[in-house]
Amino acid sequence: MKQIQILEVTDCGIEEIVGREEGVEEIVKFVFPNLTFIILNSLAKLKTFFAGVHSLQCKSLKTIDFFGCPKIELFKAEPLRQQESTINDKLNISTYLPLFMIEEVFNTVETLIMSSKYFDMILHSQYSGIQFNKVKYIGVTECYNEEATFPCWFLKNVPNLESILIGLSSSREIFPGEQLISTEKETQIIPRLKELNCRYMYNIQCICKEGLQMDPILQLLERINVHCCSSLVKFVPSSVTFNYLTYLEVTECNGLINLITYSTAKSLVKLTTMKIEMCNWLEDIVNGKEEDDETKYKIEFCSLKSLELISLPRLCVFSSCPCLIMFPLLEDVVVKECPRMEYFSLGVINTIDVQHIQIDEENHWEGDLNRTIKKMFDDKVAFNKLNCLALSDYPELKDLWYGQLNHNMFCNLKSLVVQKCDFLSHVLLPSNVMQALHGLEELEVTDCDSLEAVFDVKEMEEGSVEISFNFPQLNTLVLYLLTNLETFYRGKHALECPSLKIFNVYRCEALRMFSFTHLDFQQPYAAGRNPIIPQQVLFSIEKINEEKAEENIIFENLEYLELSSLSSFRSFCYGKQAFIFPSFLRFFVDGCPQMKIFSSGVTVAPYLTRIIVEEGKMRWKGDLNTTIEQLFIEQEISHSNVE
């Protein structure tokens, strides 16, 4: 093992790296002269390197990546005294020692990723004032103190530090409001910090505050990567400049409305790559509202070669500054899933090398950036590439939705969410939309009072022939608070959902479902009673006729079924067919007072062992039908006692 260079252990349940043999009492020395990388991630049960008194020597160690290991100590301040270790050993005390001593780590390590607990240990130890000349990369994670910051004074102790990572943090700020530099002498030891990474900082609102004395540090940054900072509402104040920045990436920061100001944009003379992705509220990249229009002459991105704007549903324009914007070296422009982007800039654009805008494998070009973006906007090109659509956010789609739809529109849509959508008619999905949604995986419809049917396929009927509509990828279907929904679809058609795993219906009192009838849809009569309204097939696994009425019906992938607040619901199916649910695991029933039985036929659900009822209570009486019958009887008895 002395030749080992990399030790990486992740995502497992071990408690020790090296197991202890019985009878071993002396101090064990582990020497790994060639070990340069040690990576311990997501080891919830790990307690120690070795369950006994030991020392660990790794004189060539360059990288420590330590994350998600709550039971093991990373650092210790000094070696365990021989007397203490002997006493512990004689008393048979299980000694779980930290991995390293602080001074040994900083003598060799260049990259150190650790939780804030150990970073605080360094800051408050006797070594806090020592210069750690080897360290180039520090990552601090798992900080759950909102007031915690990366102290500016510590930067003077790591003169060769190039990169900082702050991740999985509740901190409201990265750097505290303190002055870093006070004398000329101290200016000479400012580290040349090149890279700043912020990931999963849930409470941070700005990378740095207005007037914070971090400008000398920030101005030297070459790379900034910000990911999943949901509370970030302002990237940096307008006073901050990035004269050396070459790479900027901002992803999944849903609090941002504007990215940078005119003055900050003017400083980006060395920026070569900009990537902005999945920021749901972002309206523009360069915003000029904070400066006087008279001072805005031009912005020149002298070095920018690659620009990516991806999945920005509210982005209207790259630059809202009414000034000349120049891209002398721009070559690659990628614009995807930006359906509201109507223009590239409100000012004049000067480009030389741009010849197209890329959307996946397709290229678009109309002579210049503004005309190309405008043509893409008019043609609704962005909707062709959307994976997720919240229909309520796009009232401008009303005419297309119920009118003539391009056959490529929504062809890549995986998730459709419809919530309080005011422009809907009585039908959610007309036939022209249905034909474009064969790749749909999730459909969620909530609180739409006008809806009477989800699908309307009457116009596609051909006499009495039943047509099947196949949604092979649909795995989740949610219908919630649809008070006027009467039917799932209109017409003599069947819906096939072979991949359905989750089906949730809640507060859809007018909906009648899960019943099979003959293909002629003649109204069956009950002796001595009023005609029964014919039921439709919600899931047509197969056309049901007299010859096939005895065949089994299999819901191959259905895992979860919830029936809630259905005041008229009586049964999953009135027919005699046998239902087989080979994957059925969870069934929730609440507020279905008329449900006497699950199905009149045989029901096979080998993995279902309980039914969840109101308030999370569990019930089971041997099988599904018997349990439902018992629940109905208990409910009737309860009502009788109340009366």
N, C-alpha and C positions, 0 to 999 in steps of 0.2 A: 504493500500500500504506500510505500514511500515515494513511488513515482507518480502518484495521483496528482492531477493538476486542477481538476474541477470536481467539486462535490455539490450536487444539486439534489434536493429532496423537496417535493411539493405534493400537496393534496393527498395526504395519507394519514393513517392513524397511529403511527409509531410513537413510543414514549422515550426511546433512547436511540441515538445513532449507532453506538457500539454497545452490545450487550455485555453484562458483567458475569464472569464465570464464578461459580461457587468456590469459596476458599481464598479468593484474592483479597488480601488485607493491606498490602503496601500501596504507596502512592504510585499510580500508573502514569507514565509519561508517553504522550502521543506526539510524535515528531513527523511532520509532513513538510519536508524541505522544498518540495516543488508545487505545493498547493497554492494556486493563485486566485481561484474563484470559489467562494462558498455561498450557496444560494439556498435559503430555508424559507419556504413560502407556504402559508395556509396549513400549518401543522398544529392543530388545536390541542393535541394531546402530548406533544413533545415537551419533556421536562428537563432533559439534560443530554449532553453529549455522551456521558458515561456515568452510570449510577454508582459512583464511588469517588474517593479523593483522587484527583488526577490533574495533570497539567497538559495544555495543548499548545504546541509550538508550530507556528506557520510563518516562517521568516520571509517567505516570498509572496505572502498574501497581498493581493492588489484590490480585490473586490469583495465586499460583504453586502449581500442583499437579504435583508431580514424582515419578513412581513407576515403578520397573522400567526404568530407563535406566542400566545399569551402566557404560557406556563414556564417558559424557559427564560433565564436571564442572559442578556447579551454581554453586558460588561460587568467587571468588578474593578474596584479601585486599587487593590493590592493583593498579592498572593495569600492563600490561606496559610496561616502559621502552622508549622509542623506539630506543635503541641496541640493545637485545636483539632487538627486532622486526626491525630492519634486518639484523642479522647472520643471524638465522634465515631471512629472506627471501633473502639473497644465497646462503646455503648450500643453498637449496632444501629447507629443513626444513619438513615439514608440521606446522603449529602448530595444535593443537587446544585452543582457549582455553575456559575456563569461561564460563558464560553471564553471570553477574552478579558485582559486587562486593558484599560483605556490607553495607557502610554504605549503598549506594544502595538495596538491597532494603528495608531496615528504615526508610528515610525515607518510603516510600509504601505498602508492602504491608500489607494487613490480614489476609489469609488465606495461610498458608504451610504446604504439605504436602510433606514431604521425607523422605528416608531418614535413619536414625540417624547415618550417616556425616557428613552435613552439619550435623545438629543438634550433634554433638560438635565439629565445626569451629567453630561459633558459640560454644559453651561455653568452648572453649580459645583463642579468638582474643583479640586486643587489645580487641575490642568487647564482651566478655562482661559488663563492668560498666556499659555504656551502657544508658540507658532507651530501650526501643523502644515509644514511646507509641502508634503506629498499629496495632500487631498486636492482633487480636481472636481469631484462630483459629490454632492450631498443631497440625499433624498430624505425628507421627513414626512412620515405618514401617520395615520391613526391618531390625529389630534382632535380631541373632543372638548377642548376648552375654547370657548368663543373669543376670549381675550388674548389668546396666545399669538405671538408674532415671531418672525425670524429677526433676532436682534442685529441691528446694523453694526454694533461694535464688534460682534464676533467675526464679521467679514475681514477685519484687520488681522485676525489670527490665522486666516487661511489665504495667504497672499496669492496662491496659484489656483484658487478656486475658479472653475470655468462654468459650472452648471449647477443650478438649484432645482430640485423637484419638491413641490409641496402637494401632497395627495391625501385623499380621504380625510378631509379636515373640516371642522366646524368653525374655524377661525374667521373673524370678520375682516381681518387685514393680513397682508403678508409681512409688510415692514411697519414698524412702529413709527409714531410721529416724533422722531428724534433727529438731531443733526448728526450726520455722519462725520463731517469734516469740520474741524475748528481751527487747524493751523496748517501752515505750508508744509511742515515736516510730515504731518499725517497724510497729506495728499500723495506723497510718494509711495505709500503702501496700500493704496486702493487696489483691490483685486480686479483683474481684467475679466469680469463676469461676462460670459458669452451667451449663456442660454438660461432661460427661465421657463419651467414647466409647471403649470397649475392644473391639477386633475382632481375632480370630485371635491371641490371646495364649495360646500353648499350654501354658506352664508356670506361669502365675499361679494361686495358690491362694486369695488373698483380695485384695479391692480395696485394703484397707489393714490394717496389723497392729494388734493390740490395744495401746493406749497411745500410738500414733503421734500426734505433735503436728500432725495435719492437720485436726483438728476445725473450726477457724475457716474453713478452705477448704471442707470437705465440707458444712458446715452451710448454706452459701450456694448450693449446687448446685440448679439448677432442673430439669435433665434428665440422666438417666443411661441410657445404651444399652450393653448388654454382649452381644456376639455371638461365638459359637464360641470360648469359653474353656474347653477341655475338662478342664483340671485344676482349675478353680475349685471348691473344696469348701465355701467359706464366703464369702458375699457381702460382709458387713462384720461386725466385732465388735458385740456387743450395746451397747457404749458409744457407738457412732456414731449420731447423729441427723440427720435430713434435714428441717429445719423449713421449708425453702423449696421442696422438691422438688415439681414438678407432673407430671412424666412419667417413668415407669420402664418400661423394656423389657429383658427378658432372654430371649435365644433361643439354642438349641443349646449349652447349658452342661451337659454330661452328667455332671459330677462333683457337682453340687449335689444335696443331699438335703433341706435346709431352706433357704428363701430368707432370711427375716428373723426376728428375735426379737420378742417382745412389746414390749420397750422401744423398739426401732427403729420398729415399727409405730405405736406411740402418737405418734411425732413426725411422722408423715406427714399432717399436718393440711391441707396445701395440695395434696396429690396429687390430680390430676383424671383421669389415665389410667394404667392398669397393664396391661401386655401381657406374658404369660409363655408361651413357645412352644418346643416341641421340646426339653425338658430331660428326658431319659429316666429319670433316677433321682430326680427331685424328688417328695417325698412330701407336703409341705405348704408353703404360702406363708408363713403366720405360725406360728412354732413357739414354745412357751412352756416348753420343758424347762429352759432355763438360769436361769429366775427362780422364786422361791418362789410357789406358787399363791395364797398368802394376799395377795400384793401385786397380784394381777390382778383388777381390778374391771371395766374396760371398755376397748374400743378403739373410737375414733370416727374413721372416715375422713370427715372433715367435708366434703371437697370432691370426693371420688371420684365421677365420672360414668360412666366407661367401664372395664369389666373384661373382659379376654380371657384365657382359659385354653385353650390349643390344643395338641393332640398331646403330652399329658403322661401317658404310659402307666402310671406308678406313683403318680400323684397320688391320695391318698385323701381329702383334705379341704383346704379353703382355709385354715381356722384350726384348729389343734389346741389352742388355748387355751380352757379351760372358762369363758370369761367372756362378758359381753355384748359383741356387736360391732355397731356402728351404721353405717349408710350413708344418711344423710339426703338425699343428692342423687343416689344411684346410679340411672341410667336404663337403660344398656345392659350386659347381661351375655351374653357369648359363651362357651359351654363346648363344645368339640369334641374328639373323640378322647381322652377321659379315661375309659377303661373301668373304672378301679378307684375312681373318685370316688363314694363312697357317700353322703356328707353334705357340706354346704357348711361347717358349723362345728360344733364340739363344744359350743359355748355357745349362748345365746339370740341370735337375729338380729333386728335392728330395721331395716326398710327401709320407705320410703314410696312412692317413685316406680317401683320395679321391678314390671313387670307380666308379664314373660316372660323366658325364657332362650332365646337364639337359637342354632340349630344350622343353619348354611347358611341356606336359605330357610325352614326350619321353626322354629316357636316352641313352647315347652313352658311350662306353668304349672299348678301345683297349689296355689296359695294363698300359698306362701312359698318361700324359697330351699331350705331343708332338705328339705321334702316334694317339691319339684320334682326336685332332684338325686337323692333316694332313688328316686323313680319312674323316672327315666331309668336309674338303675343297675339296678333290678330288670328293666326291659324291655330291657336291654342295648343301649340306643339308640346308645351310642358306637361299637359295632362296625359299625353301619350306615354310618358315615362314615370308618372306618379305611381308609387307603391301603396301609399296611404292617402285617403281622401276623407276629410271631414266636410261633408256636403254643405252643412249650415254656413261654413265660412265663405262659400262662393255663390252668392245669390245671382251673380252674373251668368251662371250656368243654366238658369231656368229655361231660356228659349232653346238652348241646345238639348237640354235634358228631355224635353217633351217635343222636340222638333227633329230636324234632320241632323243625324249624328255621323261624323266621320267614322268609318269602320275601325280605324286605328285608335280612336279615342278610348282611353281607359283600358287599353289592351294589356297593360302591365299591372293593373290595380290588384293588390292583395288584400287590402283592408278598407272597408267602407263603413264609416260611422255617420249616422244621421240622427241629430239631436235638436229638437225644437226648430225644425226647418220650416220657416214661415211660407216659403214659396211653393211647397209641395201641393199637388192636387190630391185627389182621393186615392191615387195609385203611386207607389214609390218608384217602381222600376217598370217603365214601358218596354215593349218588345225590342225597340231599337237599342236600348241600354243593355238589356239582358244578353243580347248576342255578343256584346263586347266584354262580358264579365266571366268568361269561362275559367280564368285563373284566380278568381276570388277565393280567399281563404277565410276571411272573417267578415261577418255582416252584423252590425249592431244598430238597431232602430229604437229610438227612445223619445217618448213625449212628443209625438206628432199627432195632434188631435184630428187633422183632416184625413188621415189615412184610413181607408176602408179595405184596401188590399195591398199586399207587397208587390206581387207581380200582376201585370195585365197583359194577357196574351190572346185576347179575343180576336184581334185583327189577324192572327196567324192561324185561326182555325180553318180546317178544310173539311167541311161537312161534319160527320160524326167521328172523324179519325182523331185519336188521341195522340198528341205529340209529347215526347219526353224532352225536358230541358235538363241537361247534364251540367252539374257544377262539381267536377271531379276533385277539386282541391278544397272545397268548403269544409272547414273543420269546426268552426264556431258560429253559432247563430243565436242572437239575443234579441228578443222582442220585449220591450219594457214600457209600461204606461202608455199603451195605445188603446185608448178607451173606445174608439169607434172602429177598430180593426175587426172586420167580420170574417174575412177569409184570407188565406195565404196567397192564393192566386185565383184569377178568374178564367173560366174557359175549361174545355175538356182536355186538360193536359196533366202531365205528371212531372214531378220534380225529383231528380236523382241526385243524392248527396252521399256518395259511397264513402267519403272520408270523414263524415261528421263525427266529432268527438264530444262537443259541448253544445247543448241546446237548452236555452233558458227563456221561459215565458213568464212574465210577471205583470199583473194588473191589465190583462187584455180580456175584459169580461165579455165582450161581444164575439170573441173568436171561438169558432167550433172547428174541431180538428181531430186527426187520428181516427178516421173511420173509412172503411173501404166499401165501395158500392160497385154495381155493375157498370159496364162501360156506357150503357144508354142513359145513365143518370136518371132513371125513372124514380119517382118518389115512392118509397115503401110506406105502407100504412100499418099502423098498429091497431089490432081489433078493438072496435068500440072507442077509439080515441081520434083526436085530430091528426092530420097528416104530419109526419115527421119531416123536418127540413132535411133534404139530402146532404150528406157530408161529403167533403172532398178529401182526396188523398194528399196529405201533407208531404210524406215521403213516399214516392213510388219506387219501391225496390224492384217491383215487377208488376206488370199489368195483371190485375186480379179478375179472372172470369170464372165461370162455373167449373171448368176443367181443372183450374189451378187453385181453387179455393182451399184445397187440403194441403197445399205445399207449405213448407216452412218459410218464414220470412226472417232473414238474418240481418241484424245491425252489427256488422263486423267490427266497427271501430268505436261505437258509442261507449264512452266511459262515464259521462256525467249527465244526469237529467234532473232538471228542477221544474216543478209544477207549483206555482205560487199564486194565491189570490185569484183562483178561477172558480167563480161562484156557480157556474153551470156545468163544469166539467164532470163527466160521469165515468169515463173509461178511456184507457189508452186506445182501445179498439173494440168496436161492437162485434166484429166478425169472429169467426171460429178459427182463424189461422193460428198456427203455433209460432211464437216469437222466440228467437234465439239471440241472446246478447252475450257473446263470448268475451267481451272486454268491459262489461258493465261493472263499475266499482262503487259509484256514489249516486244515491237517489234522494232528492230533497222534496218533501211534500208539505205544503202549508196553505191553509185557506181554500181547500177544495171540498166543501161540505157535501156535495152530491156524489162524490167518487166512492162507489161501493166495491169496485173490483178493478184490478189493473187491466185484465184482459179476459174475455170469455173463453179463449183458447188456452193451450198450454204455453207457459212462459218458462224459458230456461235461461237462468243467469247464474252460472256456477260460482262467480267470484263476488256476487252481491250477498253480504251477510248482515246488512242492517239498513234501515230507512231513517233518514234524518227528518224529524218533524219540528214543530215550533220550539223556539228557544234552544235549539241545538240538541234536543233530546233524541235518543236512539231507540228504535223499536225493531223487533224481529220475532216472528212466530213461525220460523221454519222455512217459509217460502214467500215470494212476493205477493201472490194473490191472498193468501191467508192473513198476512200482515195488514194489507189494505182493508180486508173485510173486518178484521178486529178493530182497526182504527175507526171505521165507520160505525160499528156497533157501540164502541165506547163513546163516540160523539153523540149518538142518538140517546144513549142512557143519560149522558151529561145534560143534554137539552131537556129531557123529560124531568129530571130532578129539579132543574131550574124552574120549569113551569109549575 
